[in-house]
Amino acid sequence: MTPNVVIACGGTGGHLFPGLAVAGQLQQRGCEVALLVSPKEVDQQAVKSAHGMEIFTLPAVGLQNRNYFSFAGSFVKSLFAARKIFRRRQPSAVLAMGGFTSAPPVLVAKDLGVKTFLHESNTIPGKANRFLARFVDGAFIGFPEAASRLHAKKITVTGTPVRPQFFQQPATGNRQPAMSFGLDPNRPLILVVGGSQGASGLNEMILSALPLLAGRDWQWLHLTGPNDFEKVKAAYAAHGITAVVKPFLSEMDLALGAATACVSRSGASSLAEIAAMRLPSLLVPYPAAADNHQLSNALAFEKTGAARLLEQKNSTPQKIAGLLNGLVEDSASRAEIKTMLAAQWHAPKAAEKIAESILGMISVGAAQKHFQVVPPMAARGPTNLKAIA
């Protein structure tokens, strides 16, 4: 019977993209895969690349700004929706990638006796995963530091899954991807990316430093988010700086492959992609992230020499310019960072390990269902030994 695995991975790109990477590995192993996502635009756009998978949208709403009633209502609706989906065809396993779409599918699956798993990308687990950890059959984590914060039966450090296109791109050093954006492959290129959340603060930081950076032979690829596109584009033009400015870019593998250095938030999925590309980066944690987990992620990278860290509240134009200069112009520093990224944080087998572990548990569960335990001979009473012979 073909295994059918459901992955709940909606809410942010940090949950979606690792979930898609695991889904691809499961498909390669002959599984049928269904994705459960939220109604958010980032989810609906991302799943367009999910070929050969069933897509279901849960009416889930995240808990924020004290929206207790809408959160509770959507939670109950998602429970009913997940139960309806699973009754149509009961899954072999459910994997939750964290976030507000995760809890209802796992709870319904446990009630049906289905194997359940979660993946936590960050050093500090989110509320949903902290809650679910006690129920699941296994937990996979991206950072070893997360283990002590999850009370799960079995925890495996796998790293954070990365989509296969990041392994198909050459690590930084091959400058040809810059031509995809109409930029010069022979000039240093700085990538600025704030992610789906918190781009505005990062944009303001970079704009404040442009007067100090205008005289350098650098070019920029700046992903602004939806709100600051016109303002950022005008600022580069005003300083005569070569820059490609976009509100959003789906081809992040090309952007990271083109860059000499990167200024980025420090969500776990972004860090996994940076590590896969061995890209020297200045990490600026999103200060409003839950439990300040982005700062904890960035500190883990900084402590191993795999990145530079600058907190937004401590930034000045001079600090930004100085740190970027080191990342772009200091060849010894760049080499050290690349070495540490490859040695400490690059996890090319993460999605494969998770897929194989899930399939192994499914096989064990199936075998246990069909295995009939025979009681010891003493418990069965007298036996006709001649008949046995």
HUPE-V607904 format. One record per run of one state. SS is the DSSP state (hx for helix, st for strand, lp for the rest). FROM is the first residue (numbers start at 0). TO is the last residue. If there is no record, write none. Layout:
# HUPE-V607904
[[SS;FROM;TO] [SS;FROM;TO]]
This chain:
# HUPE-V607904
[[lp;0;2] [st;3;7] [lp;8;11] [hx;12;27] [lp;28;30] [st;31;36] [lp;37;39] [hx;40;48] [lp;49;52] [st;53;56] [lp;57;66] [hx;67;87] [lp;88;91] [st;92;95] [lp;96;100] [hx;101;110] [lp;111;113] [st;114;119] [lp;120;125] [hx;126;131] [lp;132;136] [st;137;140] [lp;141;142] [hx;143;148] [lp;149;153] [st;154;156] [lp;157;163] [hx;164;167] [lp;168;174] [hx;175;180] [lp;181;186] [st;187;192] [lp;193;197] [hx;198;212] [lp;213;216] [st;217;222] [lp;223;227] [hx;228;237] [lp;238;241] [st;242;245] [lp;246;250] [hx;251;257] [lp;258;259] [st;260;263] [lp;264;266] [hx;267;276] [lp;277;279] [st;280;282] [lp;283;288] [hx;289;302] [lp;303;306] [st;307;308] [lp;309;310] [hx;311;313] [lp;314;315] [hx;316;328] [lp;329;329] [hx;330;344] [lp;345;348] [hx;349;369] [lp;370;375] [hx;376;379] [lp;380;383] [hx;384;387] [lp;388;388]]
